[in-house]
Amino acid sequence: GTISRQLSEQKGRFLVSSESGGGKGAGASTFVGASEPDPSTVAAGAKAAAAPGRDSNPPALQVHNMFQALEAADKHAKVLKEMQVAAQEHANVLKKMHEHMSEQQEKITLLVVNNRWLKQRVNSLEANSIQG
């Protein structure tokens, strides 16, 4: 059949496919070098692979998917850490701005008080000069 012909063309190499997803062209294929396998073994393997209801996530693929998920989580954690650092720096800048504004507010309050005192002093001096 087609399997033995495919084997002879590949000189003892056979195709291992991992299918992730159902679309056409989904999944990856790898040629695995091997001493010429027994045609009955290949036929049994092909039959098992074609069997309906087989595990669509073989253990190796499950481990690979878990590894990819861990890598993605690690990248996500790094991004979150960078965001946390940036937020802390932003908070520090805002705190400094707040302190600066508080100092400015104190200076303004002092100027208002001094201005009020000066107005009173000018008024009392003018009143004295009018009387005198």
The first five atom37 places (N, CA, C, CB, O) and aatype in JSON, in Angstrom:
{
  "aatype": [7, 16, 9, 15, 1, 5, 10, 15, 6, 5, 11, 7, 1, 13, 10, 19, 15, 15, 6, 15, 7, 7, 7, 11, 7, 0, 7, 0, 15, 16, 13, 19, 7, 0, 15, 6, 14, 3, 14, 15, 16, 19, 0, 0, 7, 0, 11, 0, 0, 0, 0, 14, 7, 1, 3, 15, 2, 14, 14, 0, 10, 5, 19, 8, 2, 12, 13, 5, 0, 10, 6, 0, 0, 3, 11, 8, 0, 11, 19, 10, 11, 6, 12, 5, 19, 0, 0, 5, 6, 8, 0, 2, 19, 10, 11, 11, 12, 8, 6, 8, 12, 15, 6, 5, 5, 6, 11, 9, 16, 10, 10, 19, 19, 2, 2, 1, 17, 10, 11, 5, 1, 19, 2, 15, 10, 6, 0, 2, 15, 9, 5, 7],
  "atom_mask": [
    [1, 1, 1, 0, 1],
    [1, 1, 1, 1, 1],
    [1, 1, 1, 1, 1],
    [1, 1, 1, 1, 1],
    [1, 1, 1, 1, 1],
    [1, 1, 1, 1, 1],
    [1, 1, 1, 1, 1],
    [1, 1, 1, 1, 1],
    [1, 1, 1, 1, 1],
    [1, 1, 1, 1, 1],
    [1, 1, 1, 1, 1],
    [1, 1, 1, 0, 1],
    [1, 1, 1, 1, 1],
    [1, 1, 1, 1, 1],
    [1, 1, 1, 1, 1],
    [1, 1, 1, 1, 1],
    [1, 1, 1, 1, 1],
    [1, 1, 1, 1, 1],
    [1, 1, 1, 1, 1],
    [1, 1, 1, 1, 1],
    [1, 1, 1, 0, 1],
    [1, 1, 1, 0, 1],
    [1, 1, 1, 0, 1],
    [1, 1, 1, 1, 1],
    [1, 1, 1, 0, 1],
    [1, 1, 1, 1, 1],
    [1, 1, 1, 0, 1],
    [1, 1, 1, 1, 1],
    [1, 1, 1, 1, 1],
    [1, 1, 1, 1, 1],
    [1, 1, 1, 1, 1],
    [1, 1, 1, 1, 1],
    [1, 1, 1, 0, 1],
    [1, 1, 1, 1, 1],
    [1, 1, 1, 1, 1],
    [1, 1, 1, 1, 1],
    [1, 1, 1, 1, 1],
    [1, 1, 1, 1, 1],
    [1, 1, 1, 1, 1],
    [1, 1, 1, 1, 1],
    [1, 1, 1, 1, 1],
    [1, 1, 1, 1, 1],
    [1, 1, 1, 1, 1],
    [1, 1, 1, 1, 1],
    [1, 1, 1, 0, 1],
    [1, 1, 1, 1, 1],
    [1, 1, 1, 1, 1],
    [1, 1, 1, 1, 1],
    [1, 1, 1, 1, 1],
    [1, 1, 1, 1, 1],
    [1, 1, 1, 1, 1],
    [1, 1, 1, 1, 1],
    [1, 1, 1, 0, 1],
    [1, 1, 1, 1, 1],
    [1, 1, 1, 1, 1],
    [1, 1, 1, 1, 1],
    [1, 1, 1, 1, 1],
    [1, 1, 1, 1, 1],
    [1, 1, 1, 1, 1],
    [1, 1, 1, 1, 1],
    [1, 1, 1, 1, 1],
    [1, 1, 1, 1, 1],
    [1, 1, 1, 1, 1],
    [1, 1, 1, 1, 1],
    [1, 1, 1, 1, 1],
    [1, 1, 1, 1, 1],
    [1, 1, 1, 1, 1],
    [1, 1, 1, 1, 1],
    [1, 1, 1, 1, 1],
    [1, 1, 1, 1, 1],
    [1, 1, 1, 1, 1],
    [1, 1, 1, 1, 1],
    [1, 1, 1, 1, 1],
    [1, 1, 1, 1, 1],
    [1, 1, 1, 1, 1],
    [1, 1, 1, 1, 1],
    [1, 1, 1, 1, 1],
    [1, 1, 1, 1, 1],
    [1, 1, 1, 1, 1],
    [1, 1, 1, 1, 1],
    [1, 1, 1, 1, 1],
    [1, 1, 1, 1, 1],
    [1, 1, 1, 1, 1],
    [1, 1, 1, 1, 1],
    [1, 1, 1, 1, 1],
    [1, 1, 1, 1, 1],
    [1, 1, 1, 1, 1],
    [1, 1, 1, 1, 1],
    [1, 1, 1, 1, 1],
    [1, 1, 1, 1, 1],
    [1, 1, 1, 1, 1],
    [1, 1, 1, 1, 1],
    [1, 1, 1, 1, 1],
    [1, 1, 1, 1, 1],
    [1, 1, 1, 1, 1],
    [1, 1, 1, 1, 1],
    [1, 1, 1, 1, 1],
    [1, 1, 1, 1, 1],
    [1, 1, 1, 1, 1],
    [1, 1, 1, 1, 1],
    [1, 1, 1, 1, 1],
    [1, 1, 1, 1, 1],
    [1, 1, 1, 1, 1],
    [1, 1, 1, 1, 1],
    [1, 1, 1, 1, 1],
    [1, 1, 1, 1, 1],
    [1, 1, 1, 1, 1],
    [1, 1, 1, 1, 1],
    [1, 1, 1, 1, 1],
    [1, 1, 1, 1, 1],
    [1, 1, 1, 1, 1],
    [1, 1, 1, 1, 1],
    [1, 1, 1, 1, 1],
    [1, 1, 1, 1, 1],
    [1, 1, 1, 1, 1],
    [1, 1, 1, 1, 1],
    [1, 1, 1, 1, 1],
    [1, 1, 1, 1, 1],
    [1, 1, 1, 1, 1],
    [1, 1, 1, 1, 1],
    [1, 1, 1, 1, 1],
    [1, 1, 1, 1, 1],
    [1, 1, 1, 1, 1],
    [1, 1, 1, 1, 1],
    [1, 1, 1, 1, 1],
    [1, 1, 1, 1, 1],
    [1, 1, 1, 1, 1],
    [1, 1, 1, 1, 1],
    [1, 1, 1, 1, 1],
    [1, 1, 1, 1, 1],
    [1, 1, 1, 1, 1],
    [1, 1, 1, 0, 1]
  ],
  "atom_positions": [
    [[0.83, -1.21, 0.0], [0.0, 0.0, 0.0], [0.86, 1.25, 0.0], [0.0, 0.0, 0.0], [2.06, 1.2, -0.25]],
    [[0.23, 2.33, 0.28], [0.92, 3.63, 0.21], [1.96, 3.78, 1.31], [-0.09, 4.76, 0.3], [2.94, 4.49, 1.13]],
    [[1.74, 3.11, 2.44], [2.68, 3.28, 3.56], [4.05, 2.72, 3.21], [2.14, 2.58, 4.82], [5.06, 3.39, 3.41]],
    [[4.09, 1.49, 2.67], [5.38, 0.87, 2.37], [6.1, 1.64, 1.27], [5.19, -0.6, 1.96], [7.32, 1.78, 1.31]],
    [[5.34, 2.15, 0.28], [5.96, 2.92, -0.79], [6.56, 4.21, -0.21], [4.91, 3.25, -1.9], [7.66, 4.6, -0.58]],
    [[5.83, 4.84, 0.7], [6.32, 6.07, 1.33], [7.61, 5.79, 2.11], [5.24, 6.67, 2.26], [8.54, 6.59, 2.09]],
    [[7.65, 4.63, 2.79], [8.82, 4.27, 3.57], [10.04, 4.07, 2.67], [8.56, 3.01, 4.37], [11.13, 4.54, 3.0]],
    [[9.86, 3.37, 1.55], [10.99, 3.11, 0.69], [11.53, 4.41, 0.09], [10.61, 2.13, -0.43], [12.73, 4.57, -0.1]],
    [[10.62, 5.35, -0.21], [11.07, 6.64, -0.73], [11.88, 7.4, 0.32], [9.87, 7.49, -1.19], [12.85, 8.09, 0.0]],
    [[11.48, 7.26, 1.59], [12.15, 8.01, 2.65], [13.35, 7.27, 3.23], [11.16, 8.32, 3.76], [14.01, 7.78, 4.14]],
    [[13.65, 6.07, 2.7], [14.81, 5.28, 3.13], [14.83, 5.1, 4.65], [16.1, 5.95, 2.66], [15.79, 5.47, 5.32]],
    [[13.75, 4.51, 5.18], [13.74, 4.16, 6.59], [13.38, 5.29, 7.52], [0.0, 0.0, 0.0], [13.54, 5.17, 8.74]],
    [[12.9, 6.38, 6.97], [12.43, 7.46, 7.85], [10.92, 7.48, 7.78], [13.04, 8.86, 7.43], [10.34, 7.22, 6.72]],
    [[10.28, 7.79, 8.89], [8.83, 7.86, 8.84], [8.36, 9.17, 9.45], [8.19, 6.66, 9.59], [9.08, 9.83, 10.21]],
    [[7.15, 9.52, 9.08], [6.61, 10.84, 9.42], [5.82, 10.76, 10.72], [5.7, 11.37, 8.27], [4.95, 9.91, 10.88]],
    [[6.14, 11.65, 11.63], [5.38, 11.74, 12.88], [4.65, 13.08, 12.87], [6.31, 11.61, 14.15], [5.27, 14.13, 12.73]],
    [[3.35, 13.02, 13.0], [2.55, 14.25, 12.96], [1.96, 14.53, 14.33], [1.43, 14.16, 11.9], [1.47, 13.62, 15.0]],
    [[2.01, 15.78, 14.73], [1.25, 16.19, 15.92], [0.24, 17.2, 15.45], [2.19, 16.77, 17.06], [0.61, 18.26, 14.93]],
    [[-1.03, 16.9, 15.62], [-2.08, 17.77, 15.11], [-2.66, 18.56, 16.27], [-3.19, 16.95, 14.4], [-3.26, 18.0, 17.19]],
    [[-2.48, 19.87, 16.22], [-3.13, 20.71, 17.22], [-4.12, 21.57, 16.48], [-2.09, 21.6, 18.04], [-3.73, 22.39, 15.64]],
    [[-5.4, 21.4, 16.76], [-6.42, 22.14, 16.02], [-6.94, 21.31, 14.87], [0.0, 0.0, 0.0], [-6.3, 20.35, 14.44]],
    [[-8.12, 21.67, 14.36], [-8.76, 20.83, 13.37], [-8.64, 21.33, 11.96], [0.0, 0.0, 0.0], [-9.03, 20.62, 11.03]],
    [[-8.13, 22.53, 11.74], [-8.12, 23.12, 10.41], [-7.13, 22.44, 9.49], [0.0, 0.0, 0.0], [-6.27, 21.68, 9.94]],
    [[-7.24, 22.72, 8.2], [-6.29, 22.18, 7.24], [-4.92, 22.8, 7.49], [-6.75, 22.44, 5.77], [-4.81, 24.01, 7.74]],
    [[-3.89, 21.99, 7.43], [-2.54, 22.5, 7.6], [-2.19, 22.77, 9.05], [0.0, 0.0, 0.0], [-1.1, 23.26, 9.34]],
    [[-3.11, 22.46, 9.99], [-2.8, 22.67, 11.4], [-1.89, 21.56, 11.88], [-4.09, 22.73, 12.25], [-1.95, 20.44, 11.36]],
    [[-1.05, 21.85, 12.84], [-0.16, 20.84, 13.39], [1.2, 20.88, 12.73], [0.0, 0.0, 0.0], [1.44, 21.67, 11.81]],
    [[2.09, 20.01, 13.2], [3.45, 20.0, 12.69], [3.84, 18.57, 12.37], [4.45, 20.63, 13.7], [3.36, 17.63, 13.01]],
    [[4.71, 18.4, 11.37], [5.18, 17.07, 11.0], [6.69, 17.03, 11.13], [4.74, 16.7, 9.56], [7.38, 18.0, 10.8]],
    [[7.2, 15.91, 11.61], [8.64, 15.76, 11.76], [9.05, 14.4, 11.2], [9.06, 15.89, 13.26], [8.4, 13.39, 11.46]],
    [[10.14, 14.39, 10.42], [10.67, 13.12, 9.96], [11.58, 12.57, 11.04], [11.43, 13.27, 8.59], [12.47, 13.27, 11.53]],
    [[11.36, 11.32, 11.4], [12.16, 10.68, 12.43], [12.99, 9.6, 11.77], [11.28, 10.1, 13.58], [12.44, 8.71, 11.12]],
    [[14.3, 9.66, 11.93], [15.17, 8.64, 11.35], [15.0, 7.34, 12.11], [0.0, 0.0, 0.0], [14.87, 7.35, 13.33]],
    [[14.99, 6.22, 11.41], [14.83, 4.92, 12.07], [15.37, 3.84, 11.18], [13.34, 4.65, 12.41], [15.43, 3.99, 9.96]],
    [[15.77, 2.73, 11.81], [16.08, 1.57, 10.98], [14.76, 1.12, 10.39], [16.79, 0.41, 11.81], [13.7, 1.32, 10.99]],
    [[14.83, 0.51, 9.23], [13.6, 0.16, 8.49], [12.61, -0.54, 9.41], [13.93, -0.74, 7.26], [12.87, -1.66, 9.85]],
    [[11.45, 0.1, 9.72], [10.5, -0.53, 10.64], [9.74, -1.65, 9.94], [9.53, 0.51, 11.2], [9.61, -1.68, 8.72]],
    [[9.24, -2.55, 10.73], [8.42, -3.65, 10.23], [7.13, -3.08, 9.67], [8.13, -4.71, 11.35], [6.45, -2.33, 10.37]],
    [[6.77, -3.4, 8.4], [5.54, -2.84, 7.8], [4.3, -3.07, 8.65], [5.33, -3.45, 6.44], [3.4, -2.22, 8.67]],
    [[4.22, -4.19, 9.37], [3.03, -4.44, 10.19], [2.98, -3.46, 11.37], [3.03, -5.9, 10.72], [1.9, -3.04, 11.78]],
    [[4.16, -3.09, 11.9], [4.21, -2.11, 12.99], [3.73, -0.75, 12.49], [5.64, -1.99, 13.56], [2.95, -0.07, 13.16]],
    [[4.2, -0.38, 11.3], [3.79, 0.9, 10.71], [2.29, 0.9, 10.44], [4.55, 1.18, 9.41], [1.61, 1.88, 10.72]],
    [[1.78, -0.23, 9.9], [0.35, -0.32, 9.61], [-0.47, -0.22, 10.89], [0.04, -1.65, 8.88], [-1.5, 0.45, 10.92]],
    [[0.0, -0.89, 11.96], [-0.71, -0.83, 13.24], [-0.7, 0.6, 13.78], [-0.07, -1.8, 14.27], [-1.7, 1.08, 14.32]],
    [[0.44, 1.25, 13.64], [0.55, 2.64, 14.1], [-0.37, 3.56, 13.32], [0.0, 0.0, 0.0], [-1.01, 4.44, 13.9]],
    [[-0.43, 3.36, 12.0], [-1.29, 4.19, 11.16], [-2.76, 3.95, 11.51], [-1.05, 3.9, 9.67], [-3.56, 4.89, 11.54]],
    [[-3.1, 2.68, 11.77], [-4.48, 2.35, 12.13], [-4.85, 2.99, 13.47], [-4.67, 0.8, 12.19], [-5.94, 3.54, 13.62]],
    [[-3.93, 2.92, 14.43], [-4.18, 3.51, 15.75], [-4.33, 5.02, 15.65], [-3.05, 3.15, 16.74], [-5.16, 5.63, 16.32]],
    [[-3.49, 5.62, 14.79], [-3.54, 7.07, 14.63], [-4.85, 7.5, 13.98], [-2.36, 7.56, 13.79], [-5.38, 8.58, 14.28]],
    [[-5.37, 6.64, 13.09], [-6.6, 6.99, 12.39], [-7.84, 6.64, 13.2], [-6.65, 6.29, 11.04], [-8.95, 7.04, 12.84]],
    [[-7.66, 5.88, 14.29], [-8.81, 5.42, 15.09], [-9.59, 6.61, 15.63], [-8.34, 4.51, 16.25], [-9.01, 7.56, 16.16]],
    [[-10.92, 6.56, 15.49], [-11.74, 7.67, 16.0], [-11.7, 7.7, 17.53], [-13.2, 7.55, 15.5], [-11.57, 6.67, 18.18]],
    [[-11.82, 8.89, 18.08], [-11.87, 9.05, 19.53], [-10.52, 8.89, 20.2], [0.0, 0.0, 0.0], [-10.45, 8.77, 21.42]],
    [[-9.45, 8.88, 19.4], [-8.12, 8.76, 20.03], [-7.82, 10.05, 20.79], [-7.02, 8.48, 18.97], [-8.46, 11.08, 20.56]],
    [[-6.85, 9.98, 21.67], [-6.48, 11.15, 22.47], [-5.9, 12.22, 21.54], [-5.45, 10.76, 23.58], [-4.84, 12.03, 20.96]],
    [[-6.61, 13.33, 21.41], [-6.13, 14.38, 20.49], [-4.98, 15.17, 21.11], [-7.28, 15.33, 20.12], [-4.29, 15.91, 20.41]],
    [[-4.77, 15.01, 22.42], [-3.63, 15.64, 23.1], [-2.73, 14.56, 23.68], [-4.11, 16.6, 24.22], [-2.87, 14.2, 24.84]],
    [[-1.79, 14.03, 22.88], [-0.87, 13.03, 23.44], [-0.05, 13.66, 24.57], [0.07, 12.47, 22.33], [0.13, 14.88, 24.59]],
    [[0.46, 12.85, 25.5], [1.17, 13.4, 26.67], [2.29, 14.37, 26.31], [1.75, 12.28, 27.48], [2.46, 15.39, 26.98]],
    [[3.05, 14.06, 25.25], [4.15, 14.96, 24.87], [3.62, 16.34, 24.5], [4.95, 14.37, 23.7], [4.22, 17.36, 24.83]],
    [[2.47, 16.36, 23.8], [1.89, 17.64, 23.39], [1.33, 18.37, 24.61], [0.77, 17.42, 22.34], [1.42, 19.6, 24.7]],
    [[0.75, 17.6, 25.55], [0.24, 18.22, 26.78], [1.37, 18.9, 27.54], [-0.45, 17.16, 27.68], [1.22, 20.03, 28.02]],
    [[2.51, 18.2, 27.66], [3.67, 18.78, 28.35], [4.15, 20.02, 27.61], [4.82, 17.74, 28.46], [4.47, 21.04, 28.22]],
    [[4.21, 19.93, 26.27], [4.64, 21.08, 25.46], [3.71, 22.27, 25.67], [4.68, 20.7, 23.96], [4.16, 23.4, 25.85]],
    [[2.38, 22.0, 25.65], [1.41, 23.08, 25.86], [1.56, 23.69, 27.25], [-0.02, 22.57, 25.66], [1.45, 24.9, 27.42]],
    [[1.8, 22.83, 28.25], [1.99, 23.32, 29.61], [3.24, 24.21, 29.68], [2.1, 22.14, 30.61], [3.23, 25.26, 30.32]],
    [[4.31, 23.76, 29.02], [5.54, 24.54, 28.99], [5.31, 25.9, 28.34], [6.64, 23.77, 28.24], [5.78, 26.93, 28.83]],
    [[4.57, 25.9, 27.21], [4.26, 27.17, 26.54], [3.44, 28.07, 27.45], [3.51, 26.91, 25.22], [3.66, 29.28, 27.49]],
    [[2.48, 27.49, 28.17], [1.65, 28.27, 29.09], [2.5, 28.87, 30.21], [0.52, 27.4, 29.68], [2.3, 30.01, 30.61]],
    [[3.45, 28.08, 30.71], [4.35, 28.58, 31.76], [5.22, 29.71, 31.24], [5.23, 27.44, 32.3], [5.42, 30.72, 31.93]],
    [[5.74, 29.55, 30.01], [6.54, 30.62, 29.41], [5.73, 31.9, 29.25], [7.09, 30.18, 28.04], [6.21, 32.99, 29.55]],
    [[4.48, 31.75, 28.78], [3.6, 32.92, 28.61], [3.32, 33.56, 29.96], [2.28, 32.51, 27.92], [3.31, 34.79, 30.07]],
    [[3.08, 32.74, 30.98], [2.82, 33.28, 32.32], [4.04, 34.01, 32.85], [2.42, 32.14, 33.29], [3.92, 35.04, 33.51]],
    [[5.23, 33.48, 32.56], [6.47, 34.11, 33.01], [6.65, 35.47, 32.34], [7.68, 33.21, 32.7], [7.0, 36.45, 33.0]],
    [[6.4, 35.53, 31.02], [6.48, 36.82, 30.31], [5.47, 37.8, 30.88], [6.23, 36.62, 28.8], [5.77, 38.98, 31.07]],
    [[4.25, 37.3, 31.16], [3.19, 38.15, 31.72], [3.62, 38.69, 33.08], [1.86, 37.36, 31.84], [3.4, 39.86, 33.39]],
    [[4.23, 37.82, 33.9], [4.7, 38.24, 35.23], [5.77, 39.32, 35.11], [5.24, 37.03, 36.02], [5.79, 40.26, 35.9]],
    [[6.66, 39.18, 34.12], [7.71, 40.19, 33.92], [7.11, 41.53, 33.52], [8.72, 39.72, 32.84], [7.53, 42.58, 34.0]],
    [[6.11, 41.49, 32.63], [5.43, 42.72, 32.21], [4.75, 43.38, 33.41], [4.39, 42.43, 31.1], [4.83, 44.59, 33.59]],
    [[4.06, 42.56, 34.22], [3.39, 43.09, 35.41], [4.4, 43.71, 36.37], [2.59, 41.99, 36.12], [4.13, 44.76, 36.96]],
    [[5.57, 43.07, 36.53], [6.62, 43.59, 37.41], [7.11, 44.95, 36.89], [7.8, 42.59, 37.52], [7.28, 45.89, 37.67]],
    [[7.33, 45.03, 35.57], [7.76, 46.31, 34.98], [6.7, 47.38, 35.2], [8.03, 46.14, 33.47], [7.03, 48.53, 35.5]],
    [[5.43, 47.01, 35.04], [4.34, 47.96, 35.26], [4.31, 48.42, 36.72], [2.98, 47.34, 34.86], [4.05, 49.58, 37.02]],
    [[4.57, 47.47, 37.64], [4.58, 47.79, 39.06], [5.71, 48.78, 39.37], [4.74, 46.5, 39.91], [5.51, 49.74, 40.12]],
    [[6.88, 48.54, 38.79], [8.02, 49.44, 38.99], [7.69, 50.83, 38.44], [9.3, 48.88, 38.31], [7.97, 51.84, 39.08]],
    [[7.11, 50.87, 37.24], [6.73, 52.15, 36.63], [5.7, 52.88, 37.48], [6.19, 51.93, 35.21], [5.77, 54.09, 37.66]],
    [[4.73, 52.12, 38.01], [3.7, 52.73, 38.86], [4.32, 53.3, 40.14], [2.61, 51.69, 39.22], [3.92, 54.37, 40.61]],
    [[5.3, 52.58, 40.69], [5.98, 53.06, 41.91], [6.76, 54.34, 41.61], [6.93, 51.97, 42.48], [6.73, 55.29, 42.4]],
    [[7.45, 54.36, 40.47], [8.19, 55.57, 40.08], [7.22, 56.73, 39.89], [8.99, 55.33, 38.78], [7.5, 57.86, 40.31]],
    [[6.08, 56.47, 39.28], [5.06, 57.49, 39.06], [4.54, 58.0, 40.4], [3.89, 56.93, 38.21], [4.34, 59.2, 40.58]],
    [[4.32, 57.08, 41.34], [3.84, 57.46, 42.67], [4.88, 58.35, 43.37], [3.55, 56.21, 43.52], [4.52, 59.31, 44.05]],
    [[6.16, 58.01, 43.2], [7.22, 58.83, 43.81], [7.23, 60.24, 43.23], [8.59, 58.17, 43.61], [7.39, 61.21, 43.97]],
    [[7.06, 60.34, 41.91], [7.01, 61.66, 41.26], [5.82, 62.45, 41.79], [6.92, 61.51, 39.72], [5.95, 63.63, 42.11]],
    [[4.65, 61.8, 41.88], [3.45, 62.48, 42.39], [3.64, 62.93, 43.83], [2.23, 61.56, 42.28], [3.2, 64.02, 44.21]],
    [[4.31, 62.1, 44.63], [4.56, 62.45, 46.04], [5.45, 63.69, 46.11], [5.22, 61.27, 46.8], [5.18, 64.6, 46.9]],
    [[6.51, 63.73, 45.29], [7.4, 64.9, 45.27], [6.63, 66.15, 44.83], [8.6, 64.66, 44.34], [6.81, 67.23, 45.4]],
    [[5.78, 65.99, 43.81], [4.97, 67.12, 43.34], [4.04, 67.6, 44.46], [4.14, 66.73, 42.09], [3.86, 68.8, 44.65]],
    [[3.46, 66.66, 45.19], [2.56, 67.01, 46.29], [3.32, 67.77, 47.38], [1.91, 65.74, 46.89], [2.84, 68.78, 47.91]],
    [[4.53, 67.28, 47.71], [5.35, 67.97, 48.72], [5.69, 69.38, 48.25], [6.65, 67.17, 49.0], [5.61, 70.33, 49.02]],
    [[6.07, 69.5, 46.98], [6.41, 70.81, 46.42], [5.2, 71.74, 46.48], [6.9, 70.67, 44.95], [5.32, 72.91, 46.87]],
    [[4.02, 71.23, 46.11], [2.81, 72.04, 46.14], [2.46, 72.45, 47.57], [1.63, 71.29, 45.51], [1.98, 73.56, 47.8]],
    [[2.69, 71.55, 48.53], [2.44, 71.88, 49.93], [3.35, 73.02, 50.39], [2.65, 70.64, 50.83], [2.92, 73.93, 51.08]],
    [[4.63, 72.94, 49.98], [5.57, 74.03, 50.32], [5.1, 75.34, 49.7], [7.0, 73.68, 49.83], [5.12, 76.39, 50.35]],
    [[4.69, 75.28, 48.43], [4.21, 76.49, 47.75], [2.98, 77.04, 48.47], [3.88, 76.19, 46.27], [2.84, 78.26, 48.62]],
    [[2.09, 76.16, 48.9], [0.88, 76.58, 49.62], [1.26, 77.3, 50.91], [-0.02, 75.37, 49.92], [0.66, 78.32, 51.26]],
    [[2.25, 76.76, 51.62], [2.7, 77.4, 52.86], [3.26, 78.79, 52.57], [3.78, 76.54, 53.57], [2.97, 79.74, 53.3]],
    [[4.05, 78.92, 51.5], [4.62, 80.23, 51.13], [3.5, 81.22, 50.78], [5.6, 80.09, 49.94], [3.54, 82.38, 51.18]],
    [[2.51, 80.73, 50.02], [1.38, 81.6, 49.63], [0.63, 82.06, 50.87], [0.42, 80.86, 48.66], [0.28, 83.24, 50.99]],
    [[0.38, 81.13, 51.78], [-0.33, 81.48, 53.03], [0.45, 82.55, 53.79], [-0.53, 80.22, 53.91], [-0.13, 83.51, 54.29]],
    [[1.77, 82.38, 53.88], [2.61, 83.36, 54.58], [2.55, 84.72, 53.89], [4.07, 82.87, 54.64], [2.47, 85.75, 54.55]],
    [[2.58, 84.73, 52.54], [2.48, 85.99, 51.79], [1.14, 86.67, 52.04], [2.67, 85.74, 50.29], [1.09, 87.89, 52.21]],
    [[0.06, 85.89, 52.06], [-1.27, 86.46, 52.32], [-1.31, 87.09, 53.71], [-2.37, 85.38, 52.18], [-1.82, 88.2, 53.88]],
    [[-0.78, 86.38, 54.7], [-0.75, 86.9, 56.08], [0.08, 88.18, 56.14], [-0.16, 85.84, 57.07], [-0.35, 89.18, 56.73]],
    [[1.27, 88.16, 55.52], [2.13, 89.36, 55.51], [1.44, 90.52, 54.8], [3.47, 89.05, 54.83], [1.51, 91.66, 55.26]],
    [[0.78, 90.24, 53.69], [0.08, 91.27, 52.93], [-1.03, 91.89, 53.77], [-0.51, 90.68, 51.63], [-1.21, 93.11, 53.78]],
    [[-1.78, 91.05, 54.47], [-2.85, 91.52, 55.34], [-2.26, 92.45, 56.43], [-3.61, 90.31, 55.99], [-2.8, 93.52, 56.71]],
    [[-1.15, 92.01, 57.03], [-0.51, 92.81, 58.09], [-0.05, 94.16, 57.51], [0.7, 92.03, 58.71], [-0.24, 95.2, 58.14]],
    [[0.58, 94.12, 56.3], [1.06, 95.35, 55.69], [-0.08, 96.32, 55.4], [1.82, 95.04, 54.4], [0.06, 97.53, 55.61]],
    [[-1.22, 95.8, 54.91], [-2.38, 96.66, 54.65], [-2.84, 97.33, 55.94], [-3.54, 95.84, 54.03], [-3.12, 98.53, 55.97]],
    [[-2.91, 96.54, 57.01], [-3.33, 97.11, 58.3], [-2.33, 98.18, 58.75], [-3.44, 96.0, 59.38], [-2.73, 99.24, 59.25]],
    [[-1.05, 97.91, 58.56], [0.0, 98.87, 58.98], [-0.11, 100.16, 58.16], [1.42, 98.24, 58.81], [-0.04, 101.26, 58.71]],
    [[-0.28, 100.01, 56.83], [-0.43, 101.19, 55.97], [-1.65, 101.99, 56.4], [-0.55, 100.78, 54.48], [-1.59, 103.21, 56.51]],
    [[-2.78, 101.29, 56.64], [-4.0, 101.98, 57.06], [-3.79, 102.74, 58.37], [-5.15, 100.97, 57.22], [-4.23, 103.88, 58.51]],
    [[-3.11, 102.1, 59.33], [-2.91, 102.79, 60.61], [-1.95, 103.97, 60.47], [-2.36, 101.8, 61.67], [-2.13, 104.99, 61.13]],
    [[-0.92, 103.84, 59.6], [0.01, 104.95, 59.38], [-0.7, 106.12, 58.7], [1.22, 104.49, 58.53], [-0.5, 107.28, 59.05]],
    [[-1.56, 105.78, 57.69], [-2.32, 106.85, 57.01], [-3.26, 107.55, 58.0], [-3.13, 106.27, 55.82], [-3.4, 108.77, 57.97]],
    [[-3.9, 106.76, 58.86], [-4.81, 107.35, 59.85], [-4.04, 108.28, 60.79], [-5.52, 106.25, 60.67], [-4.52, 109.35, 61.15]],
    [[-2.83, 107.86, 61.17], [-2.01, 108.69, 62.06], [-1.57, 109.97, 61.36], [-0.78, 107.92, 62.54], [-1.56, 111.04, 61.97]],
    [[-1.21, 109.87, 60.07], [-0.73, 111.06, 59.36], [-1.87, 112.05, 59.13], [-0.09, 110.67, 58.01], [-1.65, 113.26, 59.13]],
    [[-3.08, 111.52, 58.93], [-4.23, 112.42, 58.76], [-4.5, 113.16, 60.07], [-5.5, 111.62, 58.32], [-4.77, 114.36, 60.08]],
    [[-4.41, 112.41, 61.17], [-4.65, 113.03, 62.48], [-3.57, 114.06, 62.79], [-4.7, 111.95, 63.6], [-3.83, 115.12, 63.35]],
    [[-2.31, 113.71, 62.39], [-1.22, 114.59, 62.76], [-1.22, 115.75, 61.86], [0.0, 0.0, 0.0], [-0.36, 116.63, 61.99]]
  ]
}
